[in-house]
């Protein structure tokens, strides 16, 4: 699995050059802005040349055999990326990690090491880099190092928002499945302890009018007929739970009601979860999150084009794209969008501030002063506006006003202003548009739901059918119990035998002893632990695949499952032996 996935990842990293080349269409040398139909968003020739330069530098890194020259190429790539406002190159990091594994297979371990360093430099903190390092150590025969590298990936799993979000969603889905599985096992244990009485009651009812052998056969068929239905093994525990309701204690009935309620709400929860996860994995949201983290990947600008096409009239999207163009140095495109934002939101101080910065950089200091003054009037505690105003006054030879504005800026936030002065910044900008991602996500979700309603308009009855089924199970159980109660239930008989078979039954069948005495909560809790251990290897397959460029596999889950089950059974056996003594 490692090899196939790694080879595909290396090819994907190498293909980034092709993707970047597509962002620089023919005629890049002409002094025109690219069409958004070609690149997703408009691009100036300068930006396209920078992207082309990234492609060329990446290809130079791939063919390097000298560590010093390779490190120089890495620094060149990062310097070029910073010209676009980017500090992380995830596709190149994935390609470098796969390149390291390939070099290790070829026994070129020095090259593998500096390729791993390059992967970390391109995108620090990626768990895939730790996975690849573990693989390189294993190929080198350094097994302690392989284990240490794999363990070091643990904290990295939660370092990036997307992977952390998907991991938590997978955990929630896995937890729902665990509770449902435990509920099914609980019903099975209930049937094992109380099913004998239920079977004989049904057989006695048939035996009043039929021969005993026929009655026994019909009783067995009455208990097992759901198996012959589609998804019969899923319907069987629900059917048994209805029949066993009257035979259980109060605590066991509470557990059964909780299981029915869980069965009813699980489809609703999963439907809503799928909608939100699909939104999170959609190209627009992926692009927004990448820009927040200053990540440049091959399809970034195309995904931004999808965002604009989905919400063409959204002020938040226009503000967001204006900040994108500003960070790329495409000020003319940014100015047009900032003006559109201000038409809809005249008091938008971040758009006003950045528009004033545009005028300042163009040498129109009068217009810049007017924009900055509007910001200070709307937000007197805005340190950036006061600082920019002082700079604009200085360029206009209004030195008294400049000193006054700078003093006010220092009074508001002296630490930030001192930093701007020490960095010799002429003016500063703010990322108000980039900070509107939550608002844009809500708009996308609302647009998605409106589209679903317009296309399908799901019936409320169909939507809440699982809850109606859960309610039906409860009503059927209550009705059957009321009809059965006048005839009485057989008394529980506790088996006091303590032979070898009984001992192993108590050890190997969790919850059996608790179910015999009617402790529903304890029986469910006893089943929960082994069920969770058995489901560990399914954690990565039940939910949504995490878009790792280098998959670690689930060997660790299998090891934890086996060791956990052995430990669990050992503790139960020791407790059983201790109780006998």
Secondary structure, 3 states (H helix, E strand, C coil): CHHHHHHHHHHHHHHHHHHHHHCCCCCCCCCCCCCHHHHCCCCCHHHHHHHHHHHHHHHHHHCCCCHHHHHHHHHHHHHHHHHCCCCECHHHHHHHHHHHHHHHHCCCHHHHHHHHHHHHHHCCCCHHHHHHHHHHHHHHCCHHHHHHHHHHHHHHCCCCHHHHHHHHHHHHHHHHHHHHHHHHHHHHHHHHHHHHHHHHHHHHHHHCCCCHHHHHHHHHHHHHHHHHCCCHHHHHHHHHHHHHHHHCCHHHHHHHHHHHHHHHHHHHHHHHHHHHHHHHCCHHHHHHHHHHCCECCCCHHHHHHHHHHHCCCCHHHHHHHHHHHHHCCCHHHHHHHHHHHHHHCCCCHHHHHHHHHHHHHCCCHHHHHHHHHHHHHHCCCCHHHHHHHHHHHHHCCCHHHHHHHHHHHHHHHHHHHHHHHHCCCCCCCCCCCHHHHHHHHHHHHHHHHHHHHHHCCCCHHHHCHHHHHHHHHHHHHHHHHHHHHCCCCCCCCCCCCCCHHHHHHHHHCCCHHHHHCCCHHHHHHHHHHHHHHHHHHHHHHHCCCCCCCCCCCCHHHHHHHHHHHHHHHHHHHHHHHHHHC
